[in-house]
Amino acid sequence: MTTREALHHLVDELPEEQAELARLWLEDLRFAADEDGPPLDVEALASIDRGLADVAAGRMKPLAEYERERGL
């Protein structure tokens, strides 16, 4: 399976309530990876992979809950 196929598979398995957050993250990644931006190193790419895996596995919480827990 190619990386793109794996990404498509992860996105297809996301619950609908997590799809918008994943879209925003991927948009941020796309803009961060433009040719005028800094290159993504192996560590950054591995961190993104871990984050996508967490999203796919449901290991996340809504931003409002995160902010509430931290008094933001």
N, C-alpha and C positions, 0 to 999 in steps of 0.2 A: 504494500500500500504506500502510495506517495504521501508526502507531507500534506499536500493540498487535499488529498482524499481523506486523510486522517482528520484534518480540520473540518471538512464538510461533515464527516461522520459525527464529530463532537457537537457541532452546531445542530445537526438534525436531532440529536438526543437531548438537547437542552429543554427543560420545561419552559413553557411560554413565558412565565414570569421572570426568567433569567435571560431570555433572548435579547432584550433591549440592553441590558448591562453588557453582555458579551459583544453586541454590535458597537457600543461606545468604546469598549476596550480595543477592539480591532481597528476602529477608526483612528484612535489615538496611536496605535502601533503603526498604522499606515503612514500617518503624518510624521511620526518620529523617525521613520525609516526613509524619509525623502533624501535625495542626494545632497541637500544642503545641511541636513541634520547630522548628528553624530552617528557613527556606525554602531550597530548592535553587536556586542561581543558574545562569545559562547555562554558566559555566565548569565547575561541578560536574556538570551534566547531560552536557556534552560529554565530560568525563573518564569518566563512567559508560559512555557510548556507546563510547568507545575501549576500555575494559576489556571490555565485552561482545563487541566485535569481536575482541579478542585471544583471549578464551575460545573463541569460535566458530571461530577459525582455528587453535586448538591452541597458541597462543603463551603457554603457562603451564607452571608446574611444581608438583609437589605441595608442600604446606607443609613437610613433613618435609625435603625436599631444600633448600628455601629456608633453613630454619633451620640445617641442617647446614652449608651454604655460608657462613653468617654466624656460625657458632659460638654459636648461640642454644640 
